[in-house]
Amino acid sequence: MSIYEELGIRPFVNASEPYTRNGGSVVADEVVKAMEEASRSFVNMEELIAKASDRAAQLTGNEGAFITSGAGAGVVLAAAACMCAANPAEKHTAGLLPHTDDLEKNEILIFRGKYLDMIEYWKLTAISGARIRIVDPSGKAMLDAVGEKTAAVFLFPAPMYEEGIPSCEEIIPALKRRGVRVVADAAAQLPPVSNLWYYTEKLGADLAVFSGGKHIGGPQATGLIVGKKELTEYCRQLACPNPRLGRVFKTGKEEIAGFLKALELFTGRDEKKEYSRQENMLRYVEEQLRGIPGISLHIQSEGRLGTEQPLLLVELPGDRTGEDCNRFTRAFEQPVDIGYFKKENGRPHTVFVNAYLLKAGEEKIVAAALKAYLGRSG
Ligand SMILES: *Cc1c(COP(=O)(O)O)cnc(C)c1O
C-alpha cells in the first residue's frame, strides 16, 4: 500500500502545470537515487553547499549560484543579499536582517502592474525586512524612483505579468545604466534552458530566481538563485547552517543532491526532442476531441507564461467554464488536473492541456476525461 493510499488520498494525472498545490513535479529515478545516496552519510554541510553552488553556477553558465528551498525563499534571500551589498559600510547587515531601520538602503522597488494581484510573490521580499515601494508602470517612473534608499528593483518576467509595464528586455539594461541592482523572479520561466542565464548574463540582471520543484524537476522544496558571485555569496552567509534569516529556508543534503541531479538532467536534455514528445501527446488529445460539437481546438507553440512548450487550448461550448471542467476531470474515475485560467486572466471558457508533466500513456487518460466532460449534457 502506498503512503497516499494509507492516507486515503487519490493521486491524479497532471495535465496543467507544476503548480505547488499539485505537488510540483515528479522527480526522475536518478534524482531519487541521488537523494537516497546523500541521505546515507554525514558530510560537512558548508563544504557541500559551496561545491554544489559552484556546480550549479557552472551548469547554468552563471558567475555564482545558490541552492535554496524554493523560488519563494529565493525571493527573500535575493532581497536580503541585495541589502547586504547595498549597505557595505554596515558590516553586520547579514546578521541584522530582518531589522532594517538603521540601514541606509532598505527599499525594494516594484512596478504597479496587473501581476500584483495575479501572483503575490512580490510580497515575500518584505520578509527580508525591506520596505516595498510600488512604482507607476513606466520606465521613466522607475528610473526616477531609484534613489538614496533603493537596495534593488524586483521584476517578474512573463508576457502575462508584463502587460502594461516595460518588459525585462527594456528595463533591465536601463536600470543597470542607472547603477541599481536588479533581480528577476523567473520561477516558472522555463524552458528554454537558456533562460537560466538569459536574465543575468544576457540582459544584465544581478540575480535571477528559479523554482527547483517546477520545470527543473527537482525535489519540491528546492529553488535556485543565480547571478553575481558577490550576491550569491551573501545568500550563502545568510543561509543555513548559519542561524540567520535564511535558516528558516533550510535545504538538507538530500534536497541539494537531488536538485543538482535534476539540474544536470534538465540542462543536458535534447530540448527539440522534449518539445516533440509533448507536441505528439497534444496532437493525440486533439485528434480524440476533434468533431465534438461547439468546441474549438488549437495547439499553440507557447506555454501559458510564454515559455517554449506546446499547449493545447480547448474553447468550451456554451457558457461552460474551465473551472467547471477542471472540477469534473478531477473527480473522474482516473482523476486529471486540466489547466484553466483564473478569473483575472479573462479566459473563463478556455481549458488548456499541458503535456510537460505527462508520462507515456497518460495522454489517453487526459483525452478520456475531457471526452467524458464534453460528452456530458448541460
Ligand atoms: C511558483 C513561483 C514562486 C514560488 O516558487 P516555489 O519554488 O514554489 O517557492 C515564486 N515566484 C513566481 C513568479 C512563481 O511562479
The ligand as a Gaussian input file, in Angstrom:
#p B3LYP/6-31G(d) Opt

LIG

0 1
 C        5.993000      29.496000      -8.300000
 C        6.537000      30.836000      -8.154000
 C        7.241000      31.195000      -7.000000
 C        7.412000      30.249000      -5.841000
 O        8.199000      29.155000      -6.179000
 P        8.489000      27.986000      -5.138000
 O        9.642000      27.243000      -5.713000
 O        7.233000      27.165000      -5.079000
 O        8.792000      28.610000      -3.828000
 C        7.760000      32.466000      -6.932000
 N        7.588000      33.350000      -7.927000
 C        6.906000      33.049000      -9.057000
 C        6.741000      34.090000     -10.113000
 C        6.352000      31.770000      -9.212000
 O        5.699000      31.459000     -10.327000

